[in-house]
Amino acid sequence: MTFPTIFDWLERFDFLRGYPAALAVLMSAVVVLLAWEWRVALFALAAQYLFVTLLYVDVLDPRLTVVKALVGWFVCLMLAITAGQVSWGRLPEDVLPDEVAQVAAERKWRLGPLAVPAALPLRLAAVLILLLVVIALTQQPDSGLLLLGEMDSSFRLAVYGLMGLGLLGLAVSDEPFLAGLGLLLFLSGFELFYSVLEQSVLMLAVLAAVNLLVALMIAYLVQKRYAIPALLD
Amino acid sequence: MSSGIFLLTVAPLLAAFVAWLLGRWARLTAVWGITFSLLLWYFLGRVLLAVDGREVVAVLGPEVVFTAGVQALFQFLWLVLALLFLFTFIFPTGSTFVAGCLLVMAPLALALMIRPYLFAPIFLLLALGLTAVVIQDGQAGPTKAATRMLATAVVGIPFFLLAGWLLSAQAASLAGATSRIILLGSLILLAGFPFHVWATSVIRHAPPPVWVFVFGIVQLAVTAFVFQFLAASNSVDDQAISWLRLSSGVTFLVAVLLMATAVQVHRLIAGALLVDMGLLLLTVTLPLDVGWETAVILLVARLFTLLLLALALLLLKKQEVSQLFSFENIPPTIGNDQGVACRLPFTMALLGVGIVSLLGVPLTIGFGSHWLALQMIFAADLAGVENTSGWLAVMFLLAVFSGLVAFIRLTIYYLTPSEKSAGTTEREHVWLRIGVGMGLLLATWLAVQPQIWLGFASDLARSFLSSG
């Protein structure tokens, strides 16, 4: 029995290349932005990295695109470990709610078994408006980014969508974990665009290092944000 | 490896590691930081360059180029860093401050030395990301400021990555686009509206030594980076210049609103800093040589002013007036602060001089730099580059006036004796009064004799840009 090669895997996922991959990237990015449960957001980010890899195949050597996917999943792993260490943004088990009474809890609405953040409708509206803008931009190939007009519309959709949703994620959240996910979405979109311009291995390695470093910074800030002294501050 | 490149890239990393190991002992770490900074300043000055004025080392393809301009700039920065570490010796800060500052200096130097420009933004991003760690300073409070700083850096750097690629591709037909991209990136990195939010967060949440490092030392290096890219692009995009000028004007307006509603001194300082940052952004729209020289002058004046402010606030904190000047997320209790200027006149005078200098009021250090910047902006308009200097000057003056009103309002409050706070704080020690008095005299002397530091700043600017 032989282990499937990169090319075998790409052949299996061939049906997803092009528009399906771009739409999947957008959908996963939307989930990252709207999910209030960190696990769900991280899983969506990991899925986003998978689908964006399928778009990279059109501009980079397939063996190099795997590096992009691996880096992305490594980033998700780092953030997952960090999130686990800070109890996924919840109070640690041994800290009682009375002890942190001065910390204002996020307002939530009950929808059956789910407790939905009160800010969710506003976020959803912002995401929908942004998606409309992105779709409108995609229809105009000569608007905006350098050389992107020459690329396939699915590619443009993914680039604009990721960068736009990433910026929106930064704008709507000050909390380092969720803002950090927005940052990673923005970086992912920019890298996808930049891969059209620059395909050298050195730059690929450098951008991979940048991703890991940004993830490290986010992890550090999350650790500090959810340290007990901050909770009791 | 050449000695200059080693001193600027490898040595700070080793020093940062030692500082991290010593992190438990704040004063020892500060002594290490001071010693290393002074040694680096000294040895950097003794580096002899080749006949062509540069040292070049190739690393995996790209080259690291050490020039006389980089040498002069970083000598100055390391000297200022030594002074800043002296503050941390007297007033210990968080455990990661010294190590973090040392660590940031290495990628900052690389960002200015590496060629081709394609790779320089990566190192600047690394430096700014590590600056977020410095802002955090190992404390729980300033996370919001650090997150915003990191976000701004990650959003701004791609513009320079793109510009670096365009410069490397040497596409003459895209010269205009390159200039536009660089100018838009500079709008983000230099905290023009609407990317100014992280700056006000840093003032609100981070301790004063962090302000000096972020808005003085790091900003000078970032500004040098921006002007280097502009020099390499060798083109001007009028549309982007208009956007930058608009952003500066709105930044002044934001400063007006901030200071008009200031009931805490942090808000007033944040507003005054925004005024200065708005002016700095305008220097990017000027012709290259003039703009860079003006920017350096503004930043040197800002550095000195921030050092004054940091000293004043740290002195106040040491004299246990921390309820007033709370650096953590503890809301200050205004009731205990009334009349503090009667009990601590010299310290509050130092704070006052710092604030008005940041605003650029006449007879302060800041006035010389602000006046020069306005003159250059008007001169550029007369030369036909733009015709917006009129309304920009109005917005600037409005911001300064708003700051002055806020300053006077706070001064009256702090000068009004209060029965509640009487006797709650000891009076200033006589040596402190002598020291602060001498500092105030020095500040006044530099303000009335601006040619002393203006000449130094101009020489620094010229040597950096001319050496390439």
Interface residues (C-beta under 8 A of the other chain):
Chain A: L146 L167 L170 D174 E175 P176 A179 G180 G182 L183 F186 L187 F190 Y194 L197 E198 L202 M203 V206 A209 V210 L213 V214 M217 I218 Y220 L221 K224 R225 A227 P229 A230 D233
Chain B: L60 G61 L118 F119 I122 L125 L126 G129 A132 V133 Q136 G138 Q139 A140 G141 T143 K144 A146 T147 R148 L150 A151 V154 V155 P158 L161 L162 W165 L166 L174 A177 E328 N329 I330
